[in-house]
Amino acid sequence: MKKIIALSCGKKNGRCENYIKAAAAGASEYGIETEIIQAMALKILPCNGCQVCFETGKCVHKDDIEWILEKTMVEDAALIMGVPCYHLRANAYFMCINDKMLHINRNNSNVMKKTRVGAIIGVGGSGYDAWASLNLTSANIFLQHTRKLVDQIQINGCGLKEWNLWLREGLPPTDHTNQVRCQDVDYEVVWEKWGQKYDLTDFTKKAFERARQLGRNVAEAMNMQIEDVKYVGEEYDVACPVCHCNILLVPEKLPYVYCPVCAVRGTVVFKGEGEMKVLWNEEDAKNPRFSVEGEEHHWYWLMTHSGGDFAKIEKQMDALNKNFKSYGKYILPEKS
């Protein structure tokens, strides 16, 4: 039986989890079951960079992340992630899980063929003035290793359509976000300027329905051949063709840009009448950073760069660092 694994990195019965449940309800209309993982109810420890997992294939920590990774990365299921944003990017529970994934990829390289589908529900507090702008980008670092993205939404509690792409409902983009920042004007002036406000009850109803539609979209994609699956979420003008996020890296200077998640290159060009767009490299999009080929090249490059002997490199680094081992003043909190 086909199923969805849903990873909630938010509070128990909080907004992230409830939006996931709405998505699960949408998927159930197609007869697809959803199993929910509550990350905050489990033991989650951060990666300490010991690299033992590269040698043994398992993390040294006795926590639940290994199990989470097996369920979300390896198990034959679609994936929906609910990721809260507390301060610009995905929260610490998600990042701890994300940072420990590398040995799973090495042990199960086939997962990077992306024969399964996934979606993301990002949840921000206010979200105005780009307060949640790195959340979907953060979440895509994890999802893009193993899934083809079908849909994603960032639900920002400010209720402004300008900062909730899914809320625009066919309305044309505005220039309001470029004309004024919310933090520079009085609260009521924002609504005078932008003219559209949803109270939190109405906004939340709309958000639940959009999350339910996300679940339907994932279910429909699960019943398609993977080569026929298309991204069906709302799209930014400059979105990367793989992760569909709008964060652009300028490695040196314009007009050349780069998706920091997928390593897809692009060139900013004029469409006419002062409008600009990004022409993305189609070959890069077929072979992004997180792919079988991309991962193989990454490890080949690292091994070649180190001469194939990480232990030798570590010893050389230790020799260079020894003069600093006893340097510095360490501090600790006072014991109460």
C-alpha positions in Angstrom: 0.0 0.0 0.0 1.3 3.4 -0.9 1.9 5.8 2.0 3.3 9.1 3.1 5.8 9.6 5.8 5.3 13.1 7.4 8.0 14.7 9.5 6.8 17.4 11.9 9.6 19.4 13.4 7.2 21.7 15.3 5.4 21.4 18.7 3.1 18.5 19.5 -0.3 19.5 18.1 1.1 22.8 17.0 0.6 24.5 13.7 3.2 22.5 11.8 1.6 19.3 12.9 -1.9 20.4 12.3 -1.1 21.6 8.8 0.5 18.2 8.1 -2.7 16.5 9.3 -4.7 18.7 6.9 -2.3 17.5 4.1 -2.9 13.9 5.3 -6.6 14.4 5.1 -6.2 15.6 1.5 -4.1 12.5 0.6 -6.6 10.2 2.3 -9.2 11.3 -0.4 -7.0 9.2 -2.7 -6.8 6.2 -0.3 -3.2 7.1 0.8 -2.3 6.7 4.5 0.1 9.1 6.3 2.4 8.2 9.2 3.5 11.2 11.3 6.8 11.5 13.1 6.8 14.1 15.9 10.5 15.1 16.1 10.0 17.1 19.3 8.7 14.0 21.1 12.0 12.1 20.3 15.6 12.3 21.4 17.4 14.7 19.0 21.1 15.5 19.4 23.3 17.7 17.2 26.1 16.4 15.0 29.5 16.9 16.6 31.5 16.4 13.4 33.3 13.3 14.6 33.0 11.5 11.2 32.7 8.1 12.8 29.5 7.5 10.8 31.6 7.6 7.6 33.6 4.6 8.9 30.8 2.6 10.7 27.7 3.7 8.8 26.0 4.7 12.0 26.0 7.8 14.2 27.7 7.4 17.6 24.9 9.2 19.4 22.2 7.0 21.0 19.4 9.2 19.8 16.4 8.8 17.5 17.7 10.6 14.4 19.0 7.4 12.8 15.5 6.0 12.9 14.1 9.2 11.6 16.5 9.2 8.7 15.7 5.6 7.8 12.0 6.4 7.8 12.2 9.7 5.9 15.1 9.0 3.5 15.1 5.2 2.8 11.6 3.8 3.3 9.5 3.5 0.2 7.1 6.4 0.8 6.4 9.9 -0.2 7.6 12.6 2.2 5.9 15.7 3.6 7.8 17.9 6.0 6.4 20.4 8.4 9.1 22.9 9.3 8.7 25.9 11.6 10.7 29.0 11.3 11.7 30.8 14.5 14.4 33.1 13.2 14.7 33.4 9.4 15.5 29.7 8.7 14.3 26.2 9.7 14.3 25.5 13.4 17.0 23.6 15.3 15.2 20.3 15.5 15.1 20.2 11.7 18.7 21.3 11.3 20.0 18.6 13.7 18.2 15.9 11.6 19.5 17.5 8.4 23.1 17.6 9.5 23.2 13.9 10.2 22.0 12.6 6.9 25.3 12.2 5.0 26.1 8.6 5.9 22.6 7.5 4.9 23.3 8.8 1.4 26.6 7.0 1.2 25.0 3.7 2.4 21.9 4.1 0.2 23.0 5.9 -2.9 19.9 4.8 -4.9 17.7 7.2 -2.8 19.3 10.1 -4.8 17.8 8.8 -8.0 14.7 10.6 -6.7 12.1 8.1 -7.7 9.7 9.3 -5.0 8.0 12.6 -4.4 7.8 15.1 -1.6 6.4 18.4 -0.4 7.2 21.0 2.3 5.0 23.0 4.6 6.9 25.9 6.2 5.3 27.8 9.1 6.5 31.2 10.1 5.3 33.5 12.9 4.9 36.8 11.2 6.8 36.3 8.0 6.5 40.0 6.8 9.6 41.8 5.6 11.1 38.4 4.6 11.3 37.2 8.3 10.9 33.6 7.1 12.7 33.8 3.8 15.3 31.0 4.4 12.8 28.5 5.7 11.8 26.7 2.5 15.4 27.0 1.3 16.6 25.3 4.5 14.1 22.5 4.2 14.9 21.8 0.6 18.5 20.9 1.5 17.1 17.8 3.1 14.3 17.0 0.7 16.3 17.5 -2.5 18.6 14.6 -1.6 15.8 12.0 -2.0 12.6 13.4 -3.5 11.2 15.2 -6.5 9.5 18.2 -5.2 5.8 18.4 -6.0 4.5 21.3 -3.9 5.6 23.7 -1.1 4.1 26.5 0.9 5.3 29.0 3.4 2.5 30.0 5.8 3.3 33.3 7.4 0.9 34.6 10.1 1.0 38.2 9.0 -1.8 37.5 6.6 -0.4 39.6 3.9 -0.7 38.2 0.4 2.7 39.8 -0.5 4.4 37.6 2.0 2.2 34.5 1.4 2.7 33.5 -2.2 -0.1 30.8 -1.9 -2.5 33.5 -0.7 -2.4 35.6 -3.8 -5.2 33.5 -5.4 -4.4 34.7 -9.0 -3.8 38.3 -8.0 -0.9 39.9 -9.9 2.3 40.5 -8.0 2.7 43.9 -6.5 5.6 46.3 -5.9 4.6 46.9 -2.3 7.4 44.9 -0.7 9.9 47.0 -2.6 8.2 50.3 -1.8 8.0 50.0 2.0 9.1 47.8 4.9 6.5 47.0 7.5 9.1 47.9 10.2 9.4 51.5 8.9 5.7 52.5 9.2 2.9 52.3 11.8 0.8 49.2 11.9 -2.3 50.7 10.4 -0.3 52.4 7.6 0.6 48.9 6.3 -3.1 48.2 5.6 -3.6 51.6 4.1 -0.7 51.0 1.7 -1.5 47.4 0.9 -5.2 47.3 1.3 -5.7 43.6 1.9 -5.9 42.1 5.4 -7.1 38.7 6.6 -8.0 38.2 10.3 -6.2 35.2 11.8 -9.3 33.0 11.8 -10.0 33.5 8.1 -6.3 33.2 7.3 -5.9 29.9 9.2 -9.0 28.5 7.4 -7.4 29.3 4.0 -4.1 27.9 5.2 -5.7 24.6 6.2 -7.4 24.3 2.8 -4.1 25.0 1.0 -2.3 22.4 3.1 -5.1 19.9 2.3 -4.6 20.7 -1.4 -0.8 20.0 -0.9 -1.7 16.6 0.3 -3.9 16.0 -2.7 -1.1 17.1 -5.0 1.3 14.7 -3.4 -1.2 11.8 -3.6 -1.8 12.5 -7.3 1.9 12.6 -8.0 2.3 9.2 -6.2 0.1 7.7 -8.8 2.1 9.1 -11.8 5.3 7.9 -13.4 8.1 9.9 -11.8 9.2 11.4 -15.2 5.7 12.8 -15.6 5.6 14.5 -12.2 5.7 18.3 -12.3 5.9 20.9 -9.7 2.4 22.3 -9.1 3.0 24.8 -6.4 3.0 28.6 -6.7 6.1 29.9 -8.5 8.3 32.9 -8.1 9.5 34.8 -11.2 13.1 33.9 -10.4 12.6 30.5 -8.9 15.2 27.7 -9.3 13.8 25.0 -11.6 14.7 22.3 -9.1 13.9 23.5 -5.6 11.6 26.3 -6.8 13.0 28.7 -4.1 13.9 32.3 -4.9 17.1 32.7 -2.9 19.9 33.6 -5.4 23.7 33.5 -4.8 25.9 35.9 -6.8 29.2 34.1 -6.8 31.2 37.1 -8.2 29.1 39.7 -10.0 25.8 40.1 -11.9 24.3 39.0 -14.2 25.5 35.5 -13.2 23.6 33.8 -10.3 23.5 30.4 -8.7 20.9 28.5 -6.7 22.7 27.9 -3.3 20.8 24.6 -2.8 20.9 22.9 -6.2 24.0 24.5 -7.7 22.0 25.4 -10.8 23.6 28.3 -12.7 21.6 31.2 -14.1 21.9 34.4 -16.0 19.8 37.5 -15.3 18.5 38.9 -18.6 16.1 41.7 -19.6 12.7 40.7 -20.9 12.0 44.2 -22.2 10.4 47.3 -20.6 12.7 47.0 -17.7 11.6 43.6 -16.6 14.2 40.9 -15.8 14.2 37.2 -15.5 16.7 34.4 -14.8 17.7 32.0 -17.6 18.6 28.8 -15.9 21.1 26.3 -17.2 18.9 23.4 -18.3 21.8 20.8 -18.1 22.5 21.9 -14.5 18.8 21.4 -13.7 19.0 17.8 -15.0 22.1 17.1 -12.9 21.8 19.3 -9.7 24.0 19.2 -6.7 21.9 16.6 -4.9 21.9 13.8 -7.5 23.7 10.5 -7.9 26.2 12.1 -10.2 26.6 15.2 -8.1 27.2 13.2 -4.9 29.7 10.8 -6.6 31.6 13.8 -7.9 31.6 15.5 -4.5 33.2 12.5 -2.8 35.6 12.0 -5.7 36.7 15.6 -5.4 37.2 15.4 -1.7 39.2 12.2 -1.9 41.4 13.5 -4.7 41.9 16.8 -2.9 43.0 15.0 0.2 45.2 12.5 -1.6 42.7 9.8 -0.6 44.0 9.6 3.0 41.8 11.6 5.4 43.7 10.2 8.4 47.0 11.6 7.1 45.4 15.0 6.4 44.0 15.0 10.0 47.5 14.4 11.4 48.9 17.2 9.3 46.1 19.5 10.5 46.8 18.5 14.1 50.4 19.4 13.7 49.5 22.9 12.4 47.0 23.4 15.1 49.0 22.3 18.1 50.3 25.8 18.9 46.7 26.9 19.5 45.5 24.0 21.6 46.5 25.7 24.9 45.6 29.2 23.7 42.6 31.1 24.8 40.4 31.6 27.9 37.4 29.3 28.3 34.4 30.4 30.3 31.5 28.4 31.9 28.2 29.5 33.4 28.3 29.9 37.2 26.8 27.0 39.1 23.7 28.0 41.1 
